[in-house]
Amino acid sequence: MDQSAAVSAQQPTVATASQPAANLSGLRFSKGHGTGNDFVLIADPADNHTITPEQVAQLCDRHRGIGGDGLIRAVPSRFLPEGRELLAQDPAAEWFMDYRNGDGSLSEMCGNGVRVFVHFLIEEGLVELASGQVLTIGTRGGIKKIVRTDHGYAVDMGPWEFIFPAEATSKAMDALVSAEGLEVARPGLSVSMGNPHTVVALAEMAELTSTQLYKAPVVDPKPVNGTNVEFVVPAEPLVHDGVGTITMRVHERGVGETQSCGTGACAAAVAIRHWAGSTAPNAWNVNVPGGVVGVKFFPGEDGREHVELSGPAVIVATGTLS
């Protein structure tokens, strides 16, 4: 059951040289999560609130703010240039997921965040979505279609692709990744899910547990816009009843280690399936510290292979900034 609590957070007003900060006093917010990947959510149907990167970082601070891996502003697509571009492609994408990482930096999108975003729209009365119905939204990672299920939401994450396709095809790896707790650098495979990921396979759970993710792993070569890094252990056996199972931890750009990463779970399944070969399944369970998400591969209408991410979404609190 979702819980609602009256909470408040001291939110100082910060200004930058290029853009004055808005006073956020009195602004309503919600706090939600998808398998432990948590977000501060703001409804802005009239595009009245300009929230600076500094304010995002303050709101997402776990000691002096609300706390979250990122901030999501729900705004009609027509108010943003990138949103208007998406509306030209699909007029159904009326709502835009304006997402920022916990440090205030912009991010293309977030798979867990999409589910929480849609659940937030429903809870706020901004959309209606019955089980089995589809909602189309806009993100900086493109148009996303979400189905409400009996146990949460399933998101068409769109097509996946290798960031360095020539290296991935010829060598099955394209980077070396170093992290605290690993004695030597490990090979990785770079996958784009609309945002960049580098996936590293580990041999056993002990290695996954001992890997330290309090600071960003070093990836060489690093994708131009940086990368999220997933460390993954395949189950033994890998496939049971036609479903593959893996366990992962992730370091997200601009955030650090998180309890879950939806696009990261998709990228991890892409990489493990690629390494496993042509007999690997199209359905996967991905264990993350915050729970379990489902990943499926299917042919998209654009002729490319798409990835579906499914899992729960929860709103845990609502409140007003003081």
N, C-alpha and C positions, 0 to 999 in steps of 0.2 A: 504494500500500500504506500502511495506517495504521502509524504508528510509535509505540512506547511508550518513554518515557524516565523514569528516576527523577530527580525534581526536587524541590526544597524551596524554600519562601519564608518569610521572616521575617514573622510576622503578629502585630503587637501587639494586645493586648486593649483595646478601647475601650468605655466605658460612656456611656450617655446618661442624662439625668435621669429619663426615663420607663421605660427598659428596660435592665437590666444586660446587658452583652455576654457571650456565651458564650466560653469559651476554645476556640479552634478548633485548638489544637495536636493533631496526630495525625490530623486529618480528611483523608480521601482526596478527591482531586479529579481531574478530567480537564480537558483543554483541547481545544476543538474549534472548527471554523469551517465556514461555508457560503459559498462564493465570497468568502472573506476577511473576512466578518463573524464576529468571533471571540468566544468565550464561555468563562468558567470554569463548570464543571458539577459539582454536588454531588448525590450520591444520598442521600436521607434517607427511607428506606422506613418508619421508625418515628416520623417527625416529632420527632426528637431535637434538631435544631439550629436555634436562633434566631439568624439572622445579621443584624446591624444594618446600616443604611445606611452607617455609617462603615466597617464591616468590608468591605462590598461594594466601596466606593470604594478601599479599601486593596488588596484582592485584584485589582481590575481595573487598578490603577496599573501602567503599563508600565515604570516604572523601579524601583519599590520593592515590587511585588507580582508576581502571575502575569502580569497583563496581559490585557485583554479589553474588548470593547465593552459587555459586560454579564455578569451572573451568572444562571445557571439552576439552581434547586433542584428536583430530581425528588422529589415527595412525593405520597402517595396522596390523592386528592381528598377522601376522607372526613374528613381532618383539618382542612380549611379551610372556613369558612362559604360562600365563593363556590364551592368545589368541591362541597360538598353540594348546593347549588342546581342545579349542572349534572348531578350524579348523578340528581337527581329527574327531569330531562328525558331523560337517557340513561344508564342504569346501566353502559354499556360504557366510560364516561369514567373509568376507575379511576385513571389517573395525571394529575396536575396539573402544568403547567409554571409554576412560581413564578418569574417573571422580573423582574429589576431592571436598570435602565440602569447604565452604568459609574459614574455619580455616586451610586448607591444609591437613586435614586428608582424608584418602582413604574412599570411600563409594562403596557399592556393585553396586548400580545403582540408577537411578532417572527417574521416569515415565515421568514427564514433560521434563526432560533433554533428554530423548530418542527422543522425537518428534523434539525438537530443534536441536539435533545432526544430525538427518536425513535431516532436512531442510537445515542445514549448509552444509552438504556434497553435496546437490543438488546445492546450491547457489555457492559453490566453484568449481563446475564442476567436482567433484570427483566421482559422480555417476549420473545416469539418472534414473528417476522414474516418470512414467506417472500415472495419476489418475487410481486407481484400481490395480496397480502393487504392488508387495511385495518386500521388501528389508530385508535381514537377516544381523544382526550385532552381534558382541560379546560384552558382558559386564561382569563385575565381578559378576553379578547376573545371569549369564548364557546367552544362545543364545536368542535373541529377534527377532521377525518378525513384520515388520511394513508395513501397507498398507497406501498408499497415498489416501486420500479421497477428495471430492470436497470442504471440509471445514477444512482440516488440515490433521491429521494422526491418525490412529488407531493402537495401539500396543498390540500384544499378550504378556501380562506380565507374562505368565506362570502360574503354579499352585500356589494356596495359601495354607497355613497350619497354624494351631494353634501352637504357640511356646510352650505352656504347654498343650498338647492335653487332658490329663486326667482331669485337673482342668476345662478346657473349657467345656468339655462334661458333667461333673457332676454338675458344679456350675454356668455355663454361665458367669463366671468371674474368673480371676486368679491373680489380682493385686489390690492394693489400690493406688490411685494417688492423690497427694496433689499439689495445685498450688495457687499462690497469687490471691486473689479475691474470692476464694471458701472457705466457712466457715469450711467445713469438707471434709475429704478425700472421694473420690468417687471410686466406683468399676470400674475396667477396664478389657479389654480383649486383650490379646497379640496375634498379627497376624504377620506372616512372609509373605512378598511379595518378598522374596530374600533379603530383609533387614527388620529389626525388627520395629514393631509398637505396641503401646498400645492405645486402643480406649476407650474413656470415653463418655457415653451418658449423656447429660444434659436435663433438663426438659423444658427450655424455652430460647428464644433468649436473654433475659436480663442477664441470667447467662453466656451465651457465650460471650456477650459483656463485662461483668465485669471481666472475667477471665484475669489475667495478665500473659503474656507469654514473658516478657523481660528477665526472667531467666528460666532455665530448670525446669519443674515440677519434683517432687520427686515420683519415681515409686518403689513400694515395693511388691514383689521382682522385681529387675531390671534384664532384660535379660543380659546375659554374656557380650555382645558387646554394651550395652547401648540400647536406644530405641528412636524412634520418638514418639511423643504423639499427638493424635488427640482428640479434644473436639467437640462433634457432637450433633446437635439438629435435631431430625426427624421432617418432615413437618406434618401438620395436615390438611387434612388426609395424612397419610404416602404415600399412593399409589393413583395415578390418571391416568386413561387410561392405566393401566398395568405397569406404571413406578413409581418407588419409588423416593422420593426426600429427601435429607438431606442437612444441612448446617454445615460447619466445619471450625475450625481454627486449626493450627498445629504449634508445636515447633519441629524443626528438629535438630537432633544431629549435633553438630559442626557448626551450623548456627544461630539458634534462630528462632523466628517466621518468616514465609515466607508467601508470598501472595498465594501460592498454593503448593501442594505436590502431585504428581501423584500416587506414591505408597501409600501415606497416604489416598488418596481418595478411592483407591481400598480396603485398609484395613478397612476403615470406613464403606464402603458398605458391606464388609464381616461380620463385627461385627453386624451391624444393621439388616441385613438379618437373621443372626443367632438368634438374640434376637427376631425378629418378628415371627419366626416359619416357618413351612413348606409351608404356603400359600404366603410367601413373593415372590416378583417378581425377575426376573433375570436381569432386566434393571433398571439402577439408574442414576439420575442426581445429581451431587454433586456440591453444591454452595460453592465456596471458595472466599476469599477477592478479588482475581484477575480475577474472571469470573466463568465459568461453565465447568465442564468436564463430560464426559459420562463414565459409568462403566457397563460392561455386563459380565455375567457368561455363560460359554459354555463348553461342554465336549471336552477335548483335545485328541489328537491322542495317548497320553501316558496312557489313561484311567483315568486321574485325571481331576478334574474341573479346568479350566483356567479362567483368568480374562482379559478382554479387556479394555484398557483405550483409550479414544478418546478425541481430542481437538485440538486447534490451535497451531501454532508455528510461531514465527515472528523473523526476523533478523532486528534490529533497527539501527545498526551502524557498520561501519568497520573503522579500523585505524591502526596505526603503533606505537609501543612503542618507546618512545624517550630515 
